[in-house]
Amino acid sequence: MLKRGQKLTTLRHKIGQMLIMGFSGISLDEPNPIKDWLSSDGVGGILLFDYDLRQNRQGKNLVNQAQIKQLTNQLKHYAKMSPHNLDGLVPFIAIDYEGGAVDRLRHIDGCIKTKQPTELTALSEEALELEIGKMAETLKQLGFNLNFAPVVDLNLNEEQGIIGKLGRSFSADSQQVARVAKKFVEIFAEQGITCCYKHFPGHGSALGDTHHGFVDVTDTFQMVELEPYSSLLKNSDLSAMVMTAHVINRKLDENGLPATLSKAILTGLLRNKIGFDGVIISDDLQMQAIASHYSIDEALELTINAGADMLIFANQLGEITATEVIDRIEKLVHSQKIEKERIEEAYQRVMRLKQTLLEPALMQ
């Protein structure tokens, strides 16, 4: 039996729901392709940034609280205009809001100064809940419903890389990481905001930065880095995504594919061994660890077949439209390089997760 809205759902719309796109602009009042991405292409979500890496300036999407509220409302409005969205599901409106070094709201007047994850771990239980609660309330008030946090990478290297050196890890102790991450996800869920554990299968020992090129953790990775995922994802009733890492780890994939593109890691390990059946989302596919070594079509084919259900194109390190990405994936399906069943599987996971969201109150 068809569910409400299922009759009109096309292959293109299902593919569109797999995408989280970045764009330039602070309002949809002016002509902007994002309107069509949402209303026609049926894009699954939008990722908003403070700093524009391509233009080297502040204010890519986020300028002040009133503007952010208006923008998130506009994004929801255009998504609901899609003829395929008969259930009125809102798009994911995402932000990187880990606290500390990764806080896209730190330059927004009136927003709280967030603590680093390392500082959160040192708090009492009561103080921890209060601090995370303030963060969750901030995102809810601004209209976000997806937070690309918490980082569950272990603090294994404080001298190099982009995790420990920037204070983005809760701890080197996997049990502490799981404890604080669980609390983080629970409190955000109370505000109708889903979270995302990152970066699977572990970025904490990395010496390099996948934004700039290949990063191989084969010699530094420790199996304990998988423990937070095992603890958090097995038998969990918390709805959260898992974001992939672009790291190469031959201990987990002897072929040396970056984890984002590895079926052995995403399906064999995360799905089958750890037992995660929620949404797997790729890290930004425009990062140089992927973009410098694989064509767009190669990356799309590999990551979707590996098990990724959603894909990020942040348009910070490159530029591509949602329409072009959908066209490319649709062509890969028609040429039988990606099975329709894989698209359907991903689409159903995305829909299940969206149905768990409580839409934040619209702010005028």
C-alpha positions as CSV (number, residue, x, y, z in Angstrom):
1,M,0.0,0.0,0.0
2,L,1.3,3.4,-0.9
3,K,1.9,5.8,1.9
4,R,0.7,9.4,1.7
5,G,2.8,11.3,-0.9
6,Q,4.6,8.2,-2.1
7,K,2.8,8.1,-5.5
8,L,4.3,11.4,-6.6
9,T,7.8,10.6,-5.4
10,T,10.2,10.3,-8.4
11,L,13.7,9.0,-8.7
12,R,15.0,12.5,-9.0
13,H,13.2,13.6,-5.8
14,K,14.6,10.6,-3.9
15,I,18.1,11.5,-5.0
16,G,17.5,15.1,-4.1
17,Q,16.6,14.1,-0.6
18,M,20.1,12.6,-0.3
19,L,21.8,15.9,-0.7
20,I,22.9,18.6,1.9
21,M,24.0,21.6,-0.1
22,G,25.8,24.9,0.8
23,F,25.1,28.1,-1.1
24,S,26.0,31.8,-1.0
25,G,23.5,34.3,0.2
26,I,21.8,35.7,3.3
27,S,18.2,35.9,2.0
28,L,16.0,34.3,-0.6
29,D,14.2,37.5,-1.4
30,E,16.7,38.0,-4.2
31,P,16.9,35.6,-7.2
32,N,18.7,32.5,-5.9
33,P,18.9,29.0,-7.3
34,I,18.3,27.6,-3.8
35,K,14.6,28.2,-4.3
36,D,14.5,25.7,-7.1
37,W,16.8,23.3,-5.4
38,L,14.2,23.1,-2.6
39,S,10.9,23.4,-4.4
40,S,11.7,21.6,-7.6
41,D,14.7,19.4,-7.1
42,G,13.6,18.5,-3.6
43,V,17.0,18.9,-1.9
44,G,17.1,17.2,1.5
45,G,18.9,19.9,3.4
46,I,20.9,23.0,3.5
47,L,24.2,23.7,5.3
48,L,24.8,27.3,6.5
49,F,28.1,29.0,7.2
50,D,29.5,32.1,8.7
51,Y,32.7,32.4,6.8
52,D,33.0,32.1,3.0
53,L,36.2,30.2,2.2
54,R,36.0,31.0,-1.5
55,Q,35.5,34.7,-1.0
56,N,37.6,34.9,2.1
57,R,35.1,36.9,4.0
58,Q,32.6,36.7,6.9
59,G,28.8,36.6,6.2
60,K,28.3,33.8,3.7
61,N,24.9,32.9,5.2
62,L,24.9,34.1,8.8
63,V,25.0,37.8,9.7
64,N,22.7,38.4,12.7
65,Q,19.9,36.6,14.6
66,A,17.0,38.3,12.8
67,Q,18.5,37.6,9.4
68,I,19.2,33.9,10.3
69,K,15.6,33.4,11.6
70,Q,14.2,34.9,8.4
71,L,16.5,32.7,6.2
72,T,15.7,29.5,8.0
73,N,11.9,30.3,7.6
74,Q,12.4,30.9,3.9
75,L,14.2,27.6,3.4
76,K,11.3,25.8,5.1
77,H,8.8,27.7,3.0
78,Y,10.3,26.8,-0.3
79,A,10.8,23.1,0.7
80,K,7.1,22.9,1.5
81,M,6.3,24.1,-2.0
82,S,7.6,20.9,-3.6
83,P,4.8,18.9,-5.2
84,H,6.4,15.8,-3.7
85,N,6.4,17.0,-0.2
86,L,2.8,16.2,0.6
87,D,3.7,15.4,4.2
88,G,5.0,18.9,4.8
89,L,8.4,17.6,6.1
90,V,10.9,20.4,6.6
91,P,14.4,20.3,5.1
92,F,17.4,19.7,7.3
93,I,18.8,23.1,8.1
94,A,22.3,22.3,9.3
95,I,25.2,24.0,11.0
96,D,28.5,23.0,12.5
97,Y,28.1,23.9,16.1
98,E,30.5,21.7,18.2
99,G,31.5,24.5,20.5
100,G,34.8,26.2,20.8
101,A,36.9,26.2,17.7
102,V,34.0,25.0,15.5
103,D,31.1,27.4,16.3
104,R,29.5,29.1,13.3
105,L,27.7,31.5,15.5
106,R,30.6,32.9,17.4
107,H,30.5,36.2,15.5
108,I,26.7,36.6,15.8
109,D,25.8,39.3,18.3
110,G,23.7,37.9,21.2
111,C,24.7,34.3,20.8
112,I,26.4,32.6,23.7
113,K,30.1,32.0,23.9
114,T,30.5,28.2,23.7
115,K,32.9,26.0,25.5
116,Q,35.4,23.7,23.8
117,P,34.4,20.0,23.9
118,T,37.5,19.4,26.2
119,E,36.0,22.0,28.6
120,L,32.6,20.4,28.5
121,T,34.0,17.0,29.7
122,A,35.4,18.6,32.8
123,L,32.0,20.0,33.9
124,S,29.8,18.5,36.6
125,E,26.7,16.7,35.3
126,E,24.5,19.6,36.1
127,A,26.8,22.2,34.6
128,L,27.2,20.0,31.5
129,E,23.5,19.8,31.0
130,L,23.1,23.5,31.4
131,E,25.8,24.4,28.9
132,I,24.6,22.0,26.2
133,G,21.0,23.1,26.9
134,K,21.9,26.7,26.1
135,M,23.5,25.6,22.9
136,A,20.4,23.6,21.9
137,E,18.0,26.4,22.7
138,T,20.1,28.8,20.6
139,L,19.9,26.6,17.5
140,K,16.2,26.0,18.1
141,Q,15.4,29.7,18.3
142,L,17.3,30.4,15.1
143,G,15.4,27.7,13.2
144,F,18.1,24.9,12.8
145,N,17.2,21.2,13.1
146,L,20.5,19.5,12.3
147,N,23.7,20.0,14.1
148,F,26.9,18.4,12.7
149,A,28.1,17.5,16.1
150,P,29.3,16.0,18.4
151,V,32.8,14.9,17.5
152,V,33.4,11.4,18.9
153,D,37.0,11.2,17.6
154,L,39.4,10.5,20.5
155,N,41.9,13.0,21.6
156,L,45.0,11.1,20.4
157,N,47.1,13.8,18.9
158,E,47.3,17.3,20.3
159,E,50.2,18.5,18.2
160,Q,49.0,17.8,14.6
161,G,45.8,17.3,12.7
162,I,42.4,19.1,13.1
163,I,40.9,17.3,16.1
164,G,43.0,17.3,19.3
165,K,45.1,20.3,18.2
166,L,41.9,22.4,18.0
167,G,40.3,21.0,21.2
168,R,37.5,19.4,19.2
169,S,37.6,16.0,21.1
170,F,35.9,15.4,24.4
171,S,38.6,13.1,25.7
172,A,41.2,10.5,24.9
173,D,39.1,8.1,27.0
174,S,36.4,6.4,24.8
175,Q,34.0,6.0,27.7
176,Q,34.2,9.7,28.5
177,V,33.6,10.5,24.9
178,A,30.6,8.3,24.7
179,R,29.2,9.7,28.0
180,V,29.3,13.3,26.9
181,A,28.3,12.7,23.3
182,K,25.2,10.8,24.5
183,K,24.2,13.7,26.8
184,F,24.8,16.1,23.9
185,V,22.5,14.2,21.5
186,E,19.8,13.7,24.2
187,I,19.6,17.4,25.0
188,F,19.5,18.6,21.4
189,A,16.8,16.0,20.7
190,E,14.7,17.5,23.4
191,Q,14.7,20.7,21.3
192,G,13.8,18.9,18.1
193,I,17.3,18.9,16.7
194,T,19.0,15.9,15.4
195,C,22.8,15.5,15.8
196,C,25.6,13.7,13.9
197,Y,28.4,11.7,15.3
198,K,31.7,12.3,13.5
199,H,34.1,11.3,11.9
200,F,33.7,7.5,11.4
201,P,35.8,5.4,11.8
202,G,38.1,7.8,13.6
203,H,40.0,11.0,12.8
204,G,41.6,11.5,16.2
205,S,45.0,10.0,15.4
206,A,45.3,11.7,12.0
207,L,48.4,13.8,11.3
208,G,46.9,15.7,8.4
209,D,43.8,17.6,7.3
210,T,41.5,16.0,4.8
211,H,40.4,19.5,3.6
212,H,43.8,19.7,1.9
213,G,44.5,16.1,0.6
214,F,44.9,12.5,1.4
215,V,45.3,11.6,5.1
216,D,46.4,8.0,5.9
217,V,45.8,6.8,9.5
218,T,46.8,3.2,8.9
219,D,49.9,3.5,11.2
220,T,48.3,5.7,13.9
221,F,44.7,4.3,14.2
222,Q,43.8,2.4,17.3
223,M,40.9,0.1,17.5
224,V,39.7,1.8,20.6
225,E,38.6,4.6,18.3
226,L,35.6,2.5,17.3
227,E,34.4,2.1,20.9
228,P,32.3,5.3,21.1
229,Y,30.4,4.2,18.0
230,S,29.7,0.7,19.4
231,S,28.6,2.2,22.7
232,L,26.4,4.9,21.2
233,L,24.8,3.1,18.3
234,K,24.0,-0.4,19.6
235,N,20.4,-0.6,20.9
236,S,20.1,3.2,20.9
237,D,16.7,4.9,20.6
238,L,18.5,8.2,19.9
239,S,18.1,9.4,16.3
240,A,21.4,10.7,15.0
241,M,23.4,10.5,11.8
242,V,27.0,9.3,11.5
243,M,29.4,11.3,9.3
244,T,32.2,9.6,7.5
245,A,35.8,10.5,7.5
246,H,37.9,10.9,4.4
247,V,40.8,9.1,6.0
248,I,42.5,6.1,4.5
249,N,42.7,3.2,7.0
250,R,44.2,-0.1,5.6
251,K,43.5,-1.8,8.9
252,L,39.9,-1.5,8.0
253,D,40.0,-1.5,4.2
254,E,43.0,-3.3,2.7
255,N,42.3,-1.5,-0.7
256,G,43.2,1.8,0.8
257,L,40.0,3.6,-0.1
258,P,39.1,6.7,2.0
259,A,36.4,5.6,4.5
260,T,33.8,7.8,2.8
261,L,34.2,5.7,-0.3
262,S,34.7,2.3,1.3
263,K,32.0,-0.4,1.4
264,A,34.1,-2.4,3.7
265,I,34.1,0.4,6.3
266,L,30.6,1.9,5.8
267,T,28.6,-1.3,5.2
268,G,30.8,-4.1,6.4
269,L,31.9,-2.4,9.7
270,L,29.4,0.4,10.5
271,R,26.2,-1.3,9.2
272,N,26.9,-5.0,9.6
273,K,29.3,-5.3,12.5
274,I,28.3,-2.3,14.7
275,G,24.7,-2.6,13.7
276,F,23.9,1.0,12.7
277,D,20.7,1.4,10.6
278,G,20.4,5.1,10.6
279,V,21.5,7.8,8.1
280,I,25.2,7.7,7.1
281,I,26.3,11.0,5.7
282,S,29.5,11.7,3.8
283,D,31.7,14.6,4.9
284,D,32.0,17.3,2.3
285,L,32.8,15.6,-1.0
286,Q,34.5,18.8,-2.2
287,M,37.3,18.4,0.3
288,Q,40.6,17.8,-1.4
289,A,41.1,14.3,0.1
290,I,38.3,13.3,-2.3
291,A,38.1,16.0,-5.0
292,S,41.8,15.9,-5.9
293,H,41.9,12.2,-6.5
294,Y,38.4,11.2,-7.7
295,S,36.1,12.7,-10.3
296,I,32.7,13.7,-9.1
297,D,31.1,10.7,-10.8
298,E,33.6,8.3,-9.2
299,A,33.1,9.8,-5.8
300,L,29.3,9.7,-6.1
301,E,29.3,6.1,-7.3
302,L,31.7,4.9,-4.7
303,T,30.2,6.6,-1.7
304,I,26.6,5.7,-2.5
305,N,27.5,2.1,-3.2
306,A,29.6,2.0,0.0
307,G,26.5,2.9,2.0
308,A,26.3,6.6,2.3
309,D,22.6,7.8,2.5
310,M,23.3,11.6,2.3
311,L,26.1,13.6,0.7
312,I,27.4,17.0,1.5
313,F,28.4,19.5,-1.1
314,A,29.2,22.6,1.0
315,N,30.3,24.8,-1.9
316,Q,33.1,26.1,0.3
317,L,36.0,24.5,-1.6
318,G,34.3,24.2,-5.0
319,E,31.1,25.1,-6.8
320,I,28.3,22.8,-8.0
321,T,24.5,23.0,-8.2
322,A,22.2,20.5,-6.7
323,T,20.6,20.1,-10.1
324,E,24.0,18.9,-11.5
325,V,24.6,16.5,-8.7
326,I,21.1,15.0,-9.1
327,D,21.6,14.7,-12.9
328,R,24.9,12.9,-12.3
329,I,23.5,10.4,-9.8
330,E,20.4,9.8,-12.0
331,K,22.7,9.0,-14.9
332,L,24.7,6.6,-12.7
333,V,21.5,4.8,-11.8
334,H,20.3,4.6,-15.4
335,S,23.7,3.2,-16.5
336,Q,23.3,0.6,-13.6
337,K,26.4,1.8,-11.8
338,I,24.2,2.5,-8.8
339,E,21.1,0.3,-8.2
340,K,17.7,1.9,-7.7
341,E,17.4,-0.2,-4.6
342,R,20.3,1.6,-3.0
343,I,18.7,5.0,-3.7
344,E,15.4,3.7,-2.2
345,E,17.2,2.4,0.8
346,A,18.9,5.8,1.4
347,Y,15.7,7.7,0.8
348,Q,13.7,5.6,3.3
349,R,16.4,6.2,6.0
350,V,16.3,10.0,5.4
351,M,12.5,10.0,5.5
352,R,12.4,8.0,8.8
353,L,14.9,10.5,10.4
354,K,12.9,13.5,9.2
355,Q,9.7,12.2,10.7
356,T,11.4,12.1,14.1
357,L,12.1,15.9,14.0
358,L,9.9,18.3,15.9
359,E,9.8,21.4,13.8
360,P,11.2,24.4,15.7
361,A,8.7,27.1,16.3
362,L,8.8,29.6,13.4
363,M,10.5,32.8,14.5
364,Q,9.5,36.1,12.9
